[in-house]
């Protein structure tokens, strides 16, 4: 049975394997070079410091995928917006794990009084587009040829989910 829980430091080696496989074999991440364990530690510590959760899907003590939210942009007025990420190990795709990992990100965003969740998705990633649309995300932008990987230009889509939070936004 697949369970979803908050990630812990000792999950980072398995998270790294998943992420590096995605870097090397997909266009889900517009990156060329695999990350190191130290880079994943810094990423995880930054998430924890800024109160952005990282979730993992686990089955039989093995990490099948992970998800997180983080800042959309660094400027103050964007404080109510976050960007989400959902990654599933290649051998576990198509099992509904993405749905299990995206749902808690939406709840975590609501609890943190976020108003908009942005998903940046390669235009050819039909599975991720379907996943996000299943949760009510709407396509709001299509950027042509903004990335280059595997010998071809890549288009990027932005999808957005608007939440009914916060009740009393501030500019402070």
C-alpha positions in Angstrom: 0.0 0.0 0.0 1.3 3.5 -0.9 1.4 6.0 1.8 2.2 9.7 1.7 4.1 11.4 4.4 6.4 14.4 5.1 9.9 13.7 3.8 12.8 13.3 6.2 16.6 13.8 5.8 17.1 10.1 5.4 14.8 10.1 2.3 17.2 12.4 0.4 19.3 9.7 -1.3 16.2 8.1 -2.9 14.8 11.5 -3.7 18.1 12.3 -5.4 17.9 9.1 -7.5 14.4 10.0 -8.8 15.4 13.6 -9.5 18.6 12.7 -11.3 16.8 10.1 -13.5 14.3 12.8 -14.4 17.1 15.3 -15.3 18.9 12.7 -17.4 15.9 11.1 -19.2 13.0 13.6 -19.4 12.0 17.2 -20.1 10.2 17.5 -16.7 13.2 19.5 -15.5 15.1 21.9 -17.7 18.4 20.9 -16.3 21.4 19.1 -17.9 23.6 18.0 -15.0 22.6 15.6 -12.2 22.5 17.0 -8.7 24.7 15.8 -5.8 23.4 14.7 -2.4 24.8 17.9 -0.9 22.6 19.9 -3.4 19.6 17.9 -2.3 20.4 18.5 1.4 20.6 22.3 0.8 17.3 22.2 -1.1 15.7 20.2 1.7 17.1 22.5 4.4 15.9 25.6 2.5 12.4 24.1 2.2 12.3 23.4 5.9 13.6 26.8 6.9 11.0 28.6 4.7 8.1 26.2 5.9 7.6 24.6 2.5 6.8 20.9 3.0 8.2 18.1 1.0 6.1 14.9 0.7 7.1 11.4 -0.3 5.1 8.5 -1.5 6.3 5.3 0.1 5.6 1.6 -0.4 7.5 -1.2 1.3 10.0 1.3 2.7 10.9 2.5 -0.8 10.3 6.1 -2.0 8.2 6.1 -5.2 8.0 9.9 -5.7 8.1 13.2 -4.0 6.4 16.6 -4.2 7.0 20.1 -2.8 6.0 23.7 -3.0 8.2 26.7 -3.0 8.2 30.4 -3.8 6.9 31.4 -7.2 8.9 34.6 -7.3 11.2 36.4 -4.8 9.4 39.8 -4.7 7.2 40.6 -1.7 3.9 40.9 -3.6 4.2 37.3 -4.7 4.1 36.0 -1.1 0.6 34.5 -1.6 1.8 32.4 -4.6 3.7 29.2 -4.7 5.1 26.9 -7.4 4.6 23.2 -7.1 6.7 20.2 -8.2 5.6 16.5 -8.4 8.1 13.8 -9.5 7.4 10.0 -9.7 10.1 7.4 -10.3 9.9 6.1 -13.9 9.0 2.5 -12.9 6.0 3.8 -10.8 4.4 6.2 -13.2 0.8 5.5 -14.2 -0.2 4.2 -10.8 -1.9 7.3 -9.5 1.1 8.3 -7.3 1.1 11.8 -8.7 -2.5 12.3 -7.5 -1.4 11.1 -4.0 1.4 13.6 -4.0 -0.4 16.7 -5.4 -3.3 16.6 -3.0 -1.3 17.3 0.1 0.5 20.2 -1.6 -2.9 21.9 -2.2 -3.9 21.4 1.4 -0.5 22.6 2.6 -0.9 25.7 0.5 -4.3 26.5 1.9 -2.9 26.1 5.5 -0.2 28.5 4.7 -2.7 31.1 3.3 -1.5 30.9 -0.2 -3.8 32.1 -3.0 -2.3 30.8 -6.2 -0.4 27.6 -7.0 1.6 27.7 -10.2 2.7 24.6 -12.1 5.4 24.9 -14.8 5.1 22.0 -17.1 6.8 21.0 -20.3 4.2 21.3 -23.1 4.8 17.7 -24.1 4.3 16.2 -20.6 0.7 15.1 -21.1 0.6 13.1 -17.9 1.5 16.1 -15.8 -0.9 18.3 -17.7 -3.7 15.8 -17.1 -2.8 15.4 -13.4 -2.9 19.1 -12.7 -6.1 19.7 -14.7 -7.7 16.8 -12.7 -7.2 19.0 -9.6 -8.7 22.1 -11.3 -5.5 23.8 -12.5 -6.1 25.9 -15.6 -3.6 26.7 -18.4 -2.7 30.4 -18.2 0.4 30.6 -20.4 2.3 28.8 -23.1 5.8 29.9 -23.7 7.3 28.9 -27.0 10.9 27.5 -27.3 12.1 28.8 -23.9 14.2 25.7 -23.2 16.6 23.5 -25.1 17.3 19.9 -24.2 17.9 16.6 -26.1 18.6 18.5 -29.3 15.3 20.3 -29.5 13.5 23.5 -28.4 11.0 23.0 -25.6 7.8 24.8 -24.9 6.7 25.5 -21.3 3.1 25.8 -20.0 2.0 27.5 -16.8 -1.0 26.1 -15.1 -2.6 27.8 -12.1 -5.0 26.9 -9.3 -6.6 29.8 -7.4 -7.4 29.0 -3.8 -10.0 30.8 -1.6 -7.3 32.0 0.8 -6.2 34.1 2.5 -9.2 35.6 4.1 -7.4 38.8 5.1 -4.4 39.5 2.9 -1.9 42.1 3.9 0.9 44.0 2.2 3.1 43.8 5.3 
